[in-house]
């Protein structure tokens, strides 16, 4: 409980972590970034980046299975310009 495993492809884990790092530092407003910043305030930057990497993986998997596109805003939210 609460530990990060090293199961799965190392290259994929690296790519997801790099994507999460870029999103935390350079991305514009997005519900994923807002969520990760809340995690960072509670748990720290490194754990928030790992949590965001996992969340990105989950979102990408769901998009792949459903064939849907990523939406910057969740349903019922406005996108900040």
HTML snippet that shows the backbone in 3Dmol.js (N, CA, C, O; Angstrom):
<script src="https://3Dmol.org/build/3Dmol-min.js"></script>
<div id="view" style="width:600px;height:400px;position:relative"></div>
<script>
const pdb = `
ATOM      1  N   UNK A   1       0.835  -1.192   0.000  1.00  0.00           N
ATOM      2  CA  UNK A   1       0.000   0.000   0.000  1.00  0.00           C
ATOM      3  C   UNK A   1       0.879   1.254   0.000  1.00  0.00           C
ATOM      4  O   UNK A   1       1.778   1.420   0.824  1.00  0.00           O
ATOM      5  N   UNK A   2       0.580   2.112  -0.947  1.00  0.00           N
ATOM      6  CA  UNK A   2       1.246   3.401  -0.975  1.00  0.00           C
ATOM      7  C   UNK A   2       2.632   3.404  -1.592  1.00  0.00           C
ATOM      8  O   UNK A   2       3.292   4.443  -1.596  1.00  0.00           O
ATOM      9  N   UNK A   3       3.093   2.275  -2.114  1.00  0.00           N
ATOM     10  CA  UNK A   3       4.416   2.238  -2.716  1.00  0.00           C
ATOM     11  C   UNK A   3       4.294   2.155  -4.233  1.00  0.00           C
ATOM     12  O   UNK A   3       3.323   1.611  -4.758  1.00  0.00           O
ATOM     13  N   UNK A   4       5.276   2.694  -4.926  1.00  0.00           N
ATOM     14  CA  UNK A   4       5.309   2.657  -6.372  1.00  0.00           C
ATOM     15  C   UNK A   4       6.081   1.413  -6.795  1.00  0.00           C
ATOM     16  O   UNK A   4       7.217   1.213  -6.366  1.00  0.00           O
ATOM     17  N   UNK A   5       5.476   0.581  -7.631  1.00  0.00           N
ATOM     18  CA  UNK A   5       6.159  -0.618  -8.109  1.00  0.00           C
ATOM     19  C   UNK A   5       6.932  -0.306  -9.373  1.00  0.00           C
ATOM     20  O   UNK A   5       6.704   0.711 -10.028  1.00  0.00           O
ATOM     21  N   UNK A   6       7.837  -1.186  -9.700  1.00  0.00           N
ATOM     22  CA  UNK A   6       8.599  -1.043 -10.934  1.00  0.00           C
ATOM     23  C   UNK A   6       8.178  -2.109 -11.928  1.00  0.00           C
ATOM     24  O   UNK A   6       8.990  -2.602 -12.710  1.00  0.00           O
ATOM     25  N   UNK A   7       6.887  -2.465 -11.889  1.00  0.00           N
ATOM     26  CA  UNK A   7       6.340  -3.441 -12.819  1.00  0.00           C
ATOM     27  C   UNK A   7       6.070  -2.751 -14.152  1.00  0.00           C
ATOM     28  O   UNK A   7       5.785  -1.554 -14.200  1.00  0.00           O
ATOM     29  N   UNK A   8       6.162  -3.518 -15.224  1.00  0.00           N
ATOM     30  CA  UNK A   8       5.867  -2.969 -16.532  1.00  0.00           C
ATOM     31  C   UNK A   8       7.114  -2.482 -17.245  1.00  0.00           C
ATOM     32  O   UNK A   8       8.232  -2.614 -16.748  1.00  0.00           O
ATOM     33  N   UNK A   9       6.896  -1.922 -18.408  1.00  0.00           N
ATOM     34  CA  UNK A   9       7.974  -1.475 -19.273  1.00  0.00           C
ATOM     35  C   UNK A   9       8.667  -0.237 -18.711  1.00  0.00           C
ATOM     36  O   UNK A   9       8.016   0.768 -18.425  1.00  0.00           O
ATOM     37  N   UNK A  10       9.975  -0.310 -18.556  1.00  0.00           N
ATOM     38  CA  UNK A  10      10.748   0.803 -17.992  1.00  0.00           C
ATOM     39  C   UNK A  10      10.696   2.034 -18.893  1.00  0.00           C
ATOM     40  O   UNK A  10      10.627   3.160 -18.399  1.00  0.00           O
ATOM     41  N   UNK A  11      10.730   1.832 -20.197  1.00  0.00           N
ATOM     42  CA  UNK A  11      10.684   2.958 -21.124  1.00  0.00           C
ATOM     43  C   UNK A  11       9.352   3.694 -21.025  1.00  0.00           C
ATOM     44  O   UNK A  11       9.318   4.925 -21.048  1.00  0.00           O
ATOM     45  N   UNK A  12       8.261   2.950 -20.915  1.00  0.00           N
ATOM     46  CA  UNK A  12       6.946   3.582 -20.776  1.00  0.00           C
ATOM     47  C   UNK A  12       6.854   4.364 -19.469  1.00  0.00           C
ATOM     48  O   UNK A  12       6.321   5.473 -19.447  1.00  0.00           O
ATOM     49  N   UNK A  13       7.368   3.795 -18.386  1.00  0.00           N
ATOM     50  CA  UNK A  13       7.368   4.525 -17.105  1.00  0.00           C
ATOM     51  C   UNK A  13       8.168   5.816 -17.213  1.00  0.00           C
ATOM     52  O   UNK A  13       7.761   6.851 -16.685  1.00  0.00           O
ATOM     53  N   UNK A  14       9.308   5.753 -17.899  1.00  0.00           N
ATOM     54  CA  UNK A  14      10.149   6.938 -18.077  1.00  0.00           C
ATOM     55  C   UNK A  14       9.425   8.007 -18.887  1.00  0.00           C
ATOM     56  O   UNK A  14       9.441   9.184 -18.526  1.00  0.00           O
ATOM     57  N   UNK A  15       8.796   7.600 -19.972  1.00  0.00           N
ATOM     58  CA  UNK A  15       8.078   8.548 -20.829  1.00  0.00           C
ATOM     59  C   UNK A  15       6.913   9.182 -20.073  1.00  0.00           C
ATOM     60  O   UNK A  15       6.705  10.391 -20.170  1.00  0.00           O
ATOM     61  N   UNK A  16       6.153   8.389 -19.324  1.00  0.00           N
ATOM     62  CA  UNK A  16       5.037   8.942 -18.551  1.00  0.00           C
ATOM     63  C   UNK A  16       5.532   9.909 -17.478  1.00  0.00           C
ATOM     64  O   UNK A  16       4.911  10.948 -17.251  1.00  0.00           O
ATOM     65  N   UNK A  17       6.649   9.577 -16.812  1.00  0.00           N
ATOM     66  CA  UNK A  17       7.196  10.464 -15.787  1.00  0.00           C
ATOM     67  C   UNK A  17       7.671  11.770 -16.419  1.00  0.00           C
ATOM     68  O   UNK A  17       7.443  12.845 -15.865  1.00  0.00           O
ATOM     69  N   UNK A  18       8.332  11.683 -17.579  1.00  0.00           N
ATOM     70  CA  UNK A  18       8.776  12.902 -18.262  1.00  0.00           C
ATOM     71  C   UNK A  18       7.595  13.760 -18.688  1.00  0.00           C
ATOM     72  O   UNK A  18       7.637  14.984 -18.560  1.00  0.00           O
ATOM     73  N   UNK A  19       6.548  13.130 -19.192  1.00  0.00           N
ATOM     74  CA  UNK A  19       5.348  13.876 -19.580  1.00  0.00           C
ATOM     75  C   UNK A  19       4.719  14.567 -18.372  1.00  0.00           C
ATOM     76  O   UNK A  19       4.271  15.710 -18.464  1.00  0.00           O
ATOM     77  N   UNK A  20       4.690  13.864 -17.245  1.00  0.00           N
ATOM     78  CA  UNK A  20       4.133  14.456 -16.025  1.00  0.00           C
ATOM     79  C   UNK A  20       4.985  15.629 -15.546  1.00  0.00           C
ATOM     80  O   UNK A  20       4.451  16.640 -15.090  1.00  0.00           O
ATOM     81  N   UNK A  21       6.295  15.497 -15.648  1.00  0.00           N
ATOM     82  CA  UNK A  21       7.191  16.587 -15.237  1.00  0.00           C
ATOM     83  C   UNK A  21       6.953  17.823 -16.089  1.00  0.00           C
ATOM     84  O   UNK A  21       6.862  18.933 -15.565  1.00  0.00           O
ATOM     85  N   UNK A  22       6.854  17.637 -17.392  1.00  0.00           N
ATOM     86  CA  UNK A  22       6.603  18.770 -18.293  1.00  0.00           C
ATOM     87  C   UNK A  22       5.244  19.383 -17.995  1.00  0.00           C
ATOM     88  O   UNK A  22       5.108  20.606 -17.973  1.00  0.00           O
ATOM     89  N   UNK A  23       4.239  18.548 -17.767  1.00  0.00           N
ATOM     90  CA  UNK A  23       2.903  19.064 -17.480  1.00  0.00           C
ATOM     91  C   UNK A  23       2.887  19.870 -16.183  1.00  0.00           C
ATOM     92  O   UNK A  23       2.225  20.905 -16.105  1.00  0.00           O
ATOM     93  N   UNK A  24       3.603  19.406 -15.179  1.00  0.00           N
ATOM     94  CA  UNK A  24       3.637  20.118 -13.891  1.00  0.00           C
ATOM     95  C   UNK A  24       4.301  21.491 -14.037  1.00  0.00           C
ATOM     96  O   UNK A  24       3.910  22.443 -13.361  1.00  0.00           O
ATOM     97  N   UNK A  25       5.292  21.596 -14.907  1.00  0.00           N
ATOM     98  CA  UNK A  25       6.078  22.825 -14.977  1.00  0.00           C
ATOM     99  C   UNK A  25       5.658  23.781 -16.074  1.00  0.00           C
ATOM    100  O   UNK A  25       5.702  24.994 -15.871  1.00  0.00           O
ATOM    101  N   UNK A  26       5.245  23.271 -17.246  1.00  0.00           N
ATOM    102  CA  UNK A  26       5.065  24.137 -18.404  1.00  0.00           C
ATOM    103  C   UNK A  26       3.656  24.195 -18.978  1.00  0.00           C
ATOM    104  O   UNK A  26       3.345  25.105 -19.746  1.00  0.00           O
ATOM    105  N   UNK A  27       2.815  23.263 -18.628  1.00  0.00           N
ATOM    106  CA  UNK A  27       1.487  23.195 -19.247  1.00  0.00           C
ATOM    107  C   UNK A  27       0.605  24.343 -18.774  1.00  0.00           C
ATOM    108  O   UNK A  27       0.783  24.896 -17.688  1.00  0.00           O
ATOM    109  N   UNK A  28      -0.338  24.673 -19.622  1.00  0.00           N
ATOM    110  CA  UNK A  28      -1.326  25.680 -19.265  1.00  0.00           C
ATOM    111  C   UNK A  28      -2.364  25.082 -18.328  1.00  0.00           C
ATOM    112  O   UNK A  28      -2.227  23.936 -17.899  1.00  0.00           O
ATOM    113  N   UNK A  29      -3.400  25.847 -18.009  1.00  0.00           N
ATOM    114  CA  UNK A  29      -4.423  25.351 -17.092  1.00  0.00           C
ATOM    115  C   UNK A  29      -5.145  24.126 -17.656  1.00  0.00           C
ATOM    116  O   UNK A  29      -5.566  24.107 -18.813  1.00  0.00           O
ATOM    117  N   UNK A  30      -5.274  23.129 -16.825  1.00  0.00           N
ATOM    118  CA  UNK A  30      -5.892  21.877 -17.217  1.00  0.00           C
ATOM    119  C   UNK A  30      -6.316  21.170 -15.936  1.00  0.00           C
ATOM    120  O   UNK A  30      -5.688  21.358 -14.894  1.00  0.00           O
ATOM    121  N   UNK A  31      -7.368  20.363 -15.995  1.00  0.00           N
ATOM    122  CA  UNK A  31      -7.844  19.689 -14.786  1.00  0.00           C
ATOM    123  C   UNK A  31      -6.810  18.712 -14.252  1.00  0.00           C
ATOM    124  O   UNK A  31      -6.740  18.503 -13.041  1.00  0.00           O
ATOM    125  N   UNK A  32      -6.002  18.106 -15.121  1.00  0.00           N
ATOM    126  CA  UNK A  32      -4.964  17.197 -14.640  1.00  0.00           C
ATOM    127  C   UNK A  32      -3.887  17.950 -13.871  1.00  0.00           C
ATOM    128  O   UNK A  32      -3.432  17.491 -12.823  1.00  0.00           O
ATOM    129  N   UNK A  33      -3.483  19.099 -14.387  1.00  0.00           N
ATOM    130  CA  UNK A  33      -2.466  19.892 -13.697  1.00  0.00           C
ATOM    131  C   UNK A  33      -2.999  20.419 -12.365  1.00  0.00           C
ATOM    132  O   UNK A  33      -2.285  20.398 -11.362  1.00  0.00           O
ATOM    133  N   UNK A  34      -4.236  20.889 -12.347  1.00  0.00           N
ATOM    134  CA  UNK A  34      -4.832  21.377 -11.103  1.00  0.00           C
ATOM    135  C   UNK A  34      -4.890  20.272 -10.059  1.00  0.00           C
ATOM    136  O   UNK A  34      -4.604  20.507  -8.885  1.00  0.00           O
ATOM    137  N   UNK A  35      -5.260  19.068 -10.484  1.00  0.00           N
ATOM    138  CA  UNK A  35      -5.316  17.927  -9.568  1.00  0.00           C
ATOM    139  C   UNK A  35      -3.926  17.619  -9.017  1.00  0.00           C
ATOM    140  O   UNK A  35      -3.770  17.391  -7.818  1.00  0.00           O
ATOM    141  N   UNK A  36      -2.910  17.613  -9.895  1.00  0.00           N
ATOM    142  CA  UNK A  36      -1.562  17.280  -9.443  1.00  0.00           C
ATOM    143  C   UNK A  36      -0.988  18.344  -8.513  1.00  0.00           C
ATOM    144  O   UNK A  36      -0.225  18.018  -7.604  1.00  0.00           O
ATOM    145  N   UNK A  37      -1.339  19.594  -8.722  1.00  0.00           N
ATOM    146  CA  UNK A  37      -0.859  20.646  -7.821  1.00  0.00           C
ATOM    147  C   UNK A  37      -1.480  20.505  -6.429  1.00  0.00           C
ATOM    148  O   UNK A  37      -0.833  20.813  -5.428  1.00  0.00           O
ATOM    149  N   UNK A  38      -2.719  20.046  -6.364  1.00  0.00           N
ATOM    150  CA  UNK A  38      -3.325  19.775  -5.060  1.00  0.00           C
ATOM    151  C   UNK A  38      -2.613  18.624  -4.357  1.00  0.00           C
ATOM    152  O   UNK A  38      -2.383  18.672  -3.148  1.00  0.00           O
ATOM    153  N   UNK A  39      -2.267  17.594  -5.117  1.00  0.00           N
ATOM    154  CA  UNK A  39      -1.519  16.467  -4.549  1.00  0.00           C
ATOM    155  C   UNK A  39      -0.156  16.944  -4.066  1.00  0.00           C
ATOM    156  O   UNK A  39       0.305  16.524  -3.004  1.00  0.00           O
ATOM    157  N   UNK A  40       0.495  17.818  -4.832  1.00  0.00           N
ATOM    158  CA  UNK A  40       1.814  18.337  -4.460  1.00  0.00           C
ATOM    159  C   UNK A  40       1.771  19.109  -3.147  1.00  0.00           C
ATOM    160  O   UNK A  40       2.694  19.018  -2.338  1.00  0.00           O
ATOM    161  N   UNK A  41       0.713  19.859  -2.940  1.00  0.00           N
ATOM    162  CA  UNK A  41       0.594  20.596  -1.676  1.00  0.00           C
ATOM    163  C   UNK A  41       0.467  19.652  -0.486  1.00  0.00           C
ATOM    164  O   UNK A  41       0.982  19.930   0.597  1.00  0.00           O
ATOM    165  N   UNK A  42      -0.229  18.526  -0.699  1.00  0.00           N
ATOM    166  CA  UNK A  42      -0.440  17.574   0.397  1.00  0.00           C
ATOM    167  C   UNK A  42       0.729  16.619   0.595  1.00  0.00           C
ATOM    168  O   UNK A  42       1.120  16.340   1.729  1.00  0.00           O
ATOM    169  N   UNK A  43       1.292  16.113  -0.510  1.00  0.00           N
ATOM    170  CA  UNK A  43       2.229  14.994  -0.429  1.00  0.00           C
ATOM    171  C   UNK A  43       3.640  15.298  -0.902  1.00  0.00           C
ATOM    172  O   UNK A  43       4.555  14.520  -0.631  1.00  0.00           O
ATOM    173  N   UNK A  44       3.845  16.426  -1.613  1.00  0.00           N
ATOM    174  CA  UNK A  44       5.165  16.758  -2.128  1.00  0.00           C
ATOM    175  C   UNK A  44       5.221  16.656  -3.642  1.00  0.00           C
ATOM    176  O   UNK A  44       4.403  15.988  -4.274  1.00  0.00           O
ATOM    177  N   UNK A  45       6.209  17.338  -4.205  1.00  0.00           N
ATOM    178  CA  UNK A  45       6.340  17.452  -5.653  1.00  0.00           C
ATOM    179  C   UNK A  45       6.629  16.107  -6.322  1.00  0.00           C
ATOM    180  O   UNK A  45       6.010  15.784  -7.335  1.00  0.00           O
ATOM    181  N   UNK A  46       7.546  15.329  -5.783  1.00  0.00           N
ATOM    182  CA  UNK A  46       7.935  14.060  -6.413  1.00  0.00           C
ATOM    183  C   UNK A  46       6.761  13.080  -6.455  1.00  0.00           C
ATOM    184  O   UNK A  46       6.507  12.462  -7.489  1.00  0.00           O
ATOM    185  N   UNK A  47       6.053  12.937  -5.345  1.00  0.00           N
ATOM    186  CA  UNK A  47       4.896  12.034  -5.327  1.00  0.00           C
ATOM    187  C   UNK A  47       3.792  12.521  -6.246  1.00  0.00           C
ATOM    188  O   UNK A  47       3.100  11.719  -6.874  1.00  0.00           O
ATOM    189  N   UNK A  48       3.627  13.831  -6.326  1.00  0.00           N
ATOM    190  CA  UNK A  48       2.607  14.377  -7.218  1.00  0.00           C
ATOM    191  C   UNK A  48       2.960  14.094  -8.674  1.00  0.00           C
ATOM    192  O   UNK A  48       2.077  13.809  -9.483  1.00  0.00           O
ATOM    193  N   UNK A  49       4.242  14.170  -9.012  1.00  0.00           N
ATOM    194  CA  UNK A  49       4.661  13.882 -10.382  1.00  0.00           C
ATOM    195  C   UNK A  49       4.430  12.415 -10.712  1.00  0.00           C
ATOM    196  O   UNK A  49       3.963  12.091 -11.804  1.00  0.00           O
ATOM    197  N   UNK A  50       4.752  11.525  -9.780  1.00  0.00           N
ATOM    198  CA  UNK A  50       4.513  10.090  -9.995  1.00  0.00           C
ATOM    199  C   UNK A  50       3.014   9.811 -10.098  1.00  0.00           C
ATOM    200  O   UNK A  50       2.584   9.019 -10.936  1.00  0.00           O
ATOM    201  N   UNK A  51       2.226  10.459  -9.249  1.00  0.00           N
ATOM    202  CA  UNK A  51       0.773  10.275  -9.296  1.00  0.00           C
ATOM    203  C   UNK A  51       0.209  10.787 -10.617  1.00  0.00           C
ATOM    204  O   UNK A  51      -0.686  10.170 -11.195  1.00  0.00           O
ATOM    205  N   UNK A  52       0.729  11.909 -11.091  1.00  0.00           N
ATOM    206  CA  UNK A  52       0.268  12.453 -12.368  1.00  0.00           C
ATOM    207  C   UNK A  52       0.661  11.534 -13.519  1.00  0.00           C
ATOM    208  O   UNK A  52      -0.113  11.355 -14.460  1.00  0.00           O
ATOM    209  N   UNK A  53       1.847  10.955 -13.455  1.00  0.00           N
ATOM    210  CA  UNK A  53       2.271  10.012 -14.498  1.00  0.00           C
ATOM    211  C   UNK A  53       1.315   8.828 -14.559  1.00  0.00           C
ATOM    212  O   UNK A  53       0.931   8.393 -15.644  1.00  0.00           O
ATOM    213  N   UNK A  54       0.935   8.312 -13.408  1.00  0.00           N
ATOM    214  CA  UNK A  54      -0.014   7.202 -13.386  1.00  0.00           C
ATOM    215  C   UNK A  54      -1.368   7.629 -13.947  1.00  0.00           C
ATOM    216  O   UNK A  54      -1.996   6.897 -14.712  1.00  0.00           O
ATOM    217  N   UNK A  55      -1.806   8.820 -13.556  1.00  0.00           N
ATOM    218  CA  UNK A  55      -3.102   9.321 -14.022  1.00  0.00           C
ATOM    219  C   UNK A  55      -3.102   9.527 -15.537  1.00  0.00           C
ATOM    220  O   UNK A  55      -4.094   9.234 -16.205  1.00  0.00           O
ATOM    221  N   UNK A  56      -1.984  10.033 -16.082  1.00  0.00           N
ATOM    222  CA  UNK A  56      -1.866  10.201 -17.526  1.00  0.00           C
ATOM    223  C   UNK A  56      -1.980   8.838 -18.204  1.00  0.00           C
ATOM    224  O   UNK A  56      -2.651   8.702 -19.227  1.00  0.00           O
ATOM    225  N   UNK A  57      -1.324   7.832 -17.631  1.00  0.00           N
ATOM    226  CA  UNK A  57      -1.412   6.483 -18.178  1.00  0.00           C
ATOM    227  C   UNK A  57      -2.830   5.948 -18.184  1.00  0.00           C
ATOM    228  O   UNK A  57      -3.261   5.315 -19.147  1.00  0.00           O
ATOM    229  N   UNK A  58      -3.555   6.207 -17.103  1.00  0.00           N
ATOM    230  CA  UNK A  58      -4.946   5.754 -17.001  1.00  0.00           C
ATOM    231  C   UNK A  58      -5.815   6.471 -18.036  1.00  0.00           C
ATOM    232  O   UNK A  58      -6.647   5.844 -18.692  1.00  0.00           O
ATOM    233  N   UNK A  59      -5.624   7.769 -18.179  1.00  0.00           N
ATOM    234  CA  UNK A  59      -6.401   8.549 -19.153  1.00  0.00           C
ATOM    235  C   UNK A  59      -6.087   8.082 -20.574  1.00  0.00           C
ATOM    236  O   UNK A  59      -6.994   7.910 -21.388  1.00  0.00           O
ATOM    237  N   UNK A  60      -4.803   7.879 -20.869  1.00  0.00           N
ATOM    238  CA  UNK A  60      -4.429   7.419 -22.205  1.00  0.00           C
ATOM    239  C   UNK A  60      -5.009   6.040 -22.509  1.00  0.00           C
ATOM    240  O   UNK A  60      -5.461   5.784 -23.625  1.00  0.00           O
ATOM    241  N   UNK A  61      -4.996   5.164 -21.526  1.00  0.00           N
ATOM    242  CA  UNK A  61      -5.563   3.834 -21.726  1.00  0.00           C
ATOM    243  C   UNK A  61      -7.059   3.919 -22.006  1.00  0.00           C
ATOM    244  O   UNK A  61      -7.566   3.236 -22.896  1.00  0.00           O
ATOM    245  N   UNK A  62      -7.760   4.748 -21.253  1.00  0.00           N
ATOM    246  CA  UNK A  62      -9.200   4.898 -21.453  1.00  0.00           C
ATOM    247  C   UNK A  62      -9.487   5.500 -22.824  1.00  0.00           C
ATOM    248  O   UNK A  62     -10.426   5.082 -23.502  1.00  0.00           O
ATOM    249  N   UNK A  63      -8.674   6.492 -23.238  1.00  0.00           N
ATOM    250  CA  UNK A  63      -8.857   7.084 -24.559  1.00  0.00           C
ATOM    251  C   UNK A  63      -8.635   6.037 -25.644  1.00  0.00           C
ATOM    252  O   UNK A  63      -9.360   6.010 -26.638  1.00  0.00           O
ATOM    253  N   UNK A  64      -7.645   5.183 -25.460  1.00  0.00           N
ATOM    254  CA  UNK A  64      -7.345   4.138 -26.432  1.00  0.00           C
ATOM    255  C   UNK A  64      -8.492   3.132 -26.516  1.00  0.00           C
ATOM    256  O   UNK A  64      -8.884   2.726 -27.610  1.00  0.00           O
ATOM    257  N   UNK A  65      -9.027   2.733 -25.371  1.00  0.00           N
ATOM    258  CA  UNK A  65     -10.097   1.743 -25.352  1.00  0.00           C
ATOM    259  C   UNK A  65     -11.404   2.308 -25.906  1.00  0.00           C
ATOM    260  O   UNK A  65     -12.124   1.607 -26.617  1.00  0.00           O
ATOM    261  N   UNK A  66     -11.722   3.573 -25.588  1.00  0.00           N
ATOM    262  CA  UNK A  66     -12.968   4.195 -26.039  1.00  0.00           C
ATOM    263  C   UNK A  66     -12.868   4.819 -27.424  1.00  0.00           C
ATOM    264  O   UNK A  66     -13.880   4.989 -28.104  1.00  0.00           O
ATOM    265  N   UNK A  67     -11.657   5.158 -27.844  1.00  0.00           N
ATOM    266  CA  UNK A  67     -11.475   5.874 -29.100  1.00  0.00           C
ATOM    267  C   UNK A  67     -11.878   7.333 -28.994  1.00  0.00           C
ATOM    268  O   UNK A  67     -12.233   7.953 -29.996  1.00  0.00           O
ATOM    269  N   UNK A  68     -11.827   7.894 -27.776  1.00  0.00           N
ATOM    270  CA  UNK A  68     -12.224   9.286 -27.572  1.00  0.00           C
ATOM    271  C   UNK A  68     -11.008  10.203 -27.622  1.00  0.00           C
ATOM    272  O   UNK A  68      -9.868   9.740 -27.593  1.00  0.00           O
ATOM    273  N   UNK A  69     -11.260  11.508 -27.698  1.00  0.00           N
ATOM    274  CA  UNK A  69     -10.216  12.525 -27.685  1.00  0.00           C
ATOM    275  C   UNK A  69     -10.105  13.108 -26.286  1.00  0.00           C
ATOM    276  O   UNK A  69     -11.066  13.085 -25.517  1.00  0.00           O
ATOM    277  N   UNK A  70      -8.917  13.637 -25.958  1.00  0.00           N
ATOM    278  CA  UNK A  70      -8.714  14.277 -24.662  1.00  0.00           C
ATOM    279  C   UNK A  70      -9.394  15.642 -24.660  1.00  0.00           C
ATOM    280  O   UNK A  70      -9.298  16.396 -25.628  1.00  0.00           O
ATOM    281  N   UNK A  71     -10.075  15.946 -23.572  1.00  0.00           N
ATOM    282  CA  UNK A  71     -10.717  17.247 -23.394  1.00  0.00           C
ATOM    283  C   UNK A  71      -9.995  17.972 -22.254  1.00  0.00           C
ATOM    284  O   UNK A  71      -9.820  17.433 -21.162  1.00  0.00           O
ATOM    285  N   UNK A  72      -9.584  19.207 -22.542  1.00  0.00           N
ATOM    286  CA  UNK A  72      -8.869  19.984 -21.518  1.00  0.00           C
ATOM    287  C   UNK A  72      -9.754  20.254 -20.305  1.00  0.00           C
ATOM    288  O   UNK A  72      -9.263  20.304 -19.177  1.00  0.00           O
ATOM    289  N   UNK A  73     -11.051  20.427 -20.529  1.00  0.00           N
ATOM    290  CA  UNK A  73     -11.981  20.673 -19.434  1.00  0.00           C
ATOM    291  C   UNK A  73     -12.863  19.452 -19.255  1.00  0.00           C
ATOM    292  O   UNK A  73     -13.203  18.769 -20.221  1.00  0.00           O
ATOM    293  N   UNK A  74     -13.222  19.190 -18.035  1.00  0.00           N
ATOM    294  CA  UNK A  74     -14.171  18.118 -17.783  1.00  0.00           C
ATOM    295  C   UNK A  74     -15.563  18.561 -18.197  1.00  0.00           C
ATOM    296  O   UNK A  74     -15.782  19.743 -18.462  1.00  0.00           O
ATOM    297  N   UNK A  75     -16.507  17.627 -18.258  1.00  0.00           N
ATOM    298  CA  UNK A  75     -17.864  17.962 -18.644  1.00  0.00           C
ATOM    299  C   UNK A  75     -18.433  19.016 -17.696  1.00  0.00           C
ATOM    300  O   UNK A  75     -18.357  18.866 -16.476  1.00  0.00           O
ATOM    301  N   UNK A  76     -18.996  20.066 -18.252  1.00  0.00           N
ATOM    302  CA  UNK A  76     -19.617  21.111 -17.452  1.00  0.00           C
ATOM    303  C   UNK A  76     -18.655  22.212 -17.015  1.00  0.00           C
ATOM    304  O   UNK A  76     -19.082  23.163 -16.360  1.00  0.00           O
ATOM    305  N   UNK A  77     -17.370  22.113 -17.356  1.00  0.00           N
ATOM    306  CA  UNK A  77     -16.395  23.139 -16.982  1.00  0.00           C
ATOM    307  C   UNK A  77     -16.016  23.942 -18.209  1.00  0.00           C
ATOM    308  O   UNK A  77     -16.035  23.429 -19.327  1.00  0.00           O
ATOM    309  N   UNK A  78     -15.673  25.195 -18.000  1.00  0.00           N
ATOM    310  CA  UNK A  78     -15.208  26.041 -19.097  1.00  0.00           C
ATOM    311  C   UNK A  78     -13.694  25.938 -19.200  1.00  0.00           C
ATOM    312  O   UNK A  78     -13.012  25.755 -18.192  1.00  0.00           O
ATOM    313  N   UNK A  79     -13.171  26.056 -20.409  1.00  0.00           N
ATOM    314  CA  UNK A  79     -11.727  26.034 -20.622  1.00  0.00           C
ATOM    315  C   UNK A  79     -11.216  27.452 -20.495  1.00  0.00           C
ATOM    316  O   UNK A  79     -11.732  28.360 -21.147  1.00  0.00           O
ATOM    317  N   UNK A  80     -10.191  27.654 -19.648  1.00  0.00           N
ATOM    318  CA  UNK A  80      -9.616  28.972 -19.476  1.00  0.00           C
ATOM    319  C   UNK A  80      -8.773  29.324 -20.695  1.00  0.00           C
ATOM    320  O   UNK A  80      -7.977  28.507 -21.159  1.00  0.00           O
ATOM    321  N   UNK A  81      -8.944  30.529 -21.211  1.00  0.00           N
ATOM    322  CA  UNK A  81      -8.208  30.924 -22.413  1.00  0.00           C
ATOM    323  C   UNK A  81      -6.920  31.613 -22.070  1.00  0.00           C
ATOM    324  O   UNK A  81      -6.175  32.012 -22.965  1.00  0.00           O
TER     325      UNK A  81
END
`;
const viewer = $3Dmol.createViewer("view");
viewer.addModel(pdb, "pdb");
viewer.setStyle({}, {cartoon: {color: "spectrum"}});
viewer.zoomTo();
viewer.render();
</script>
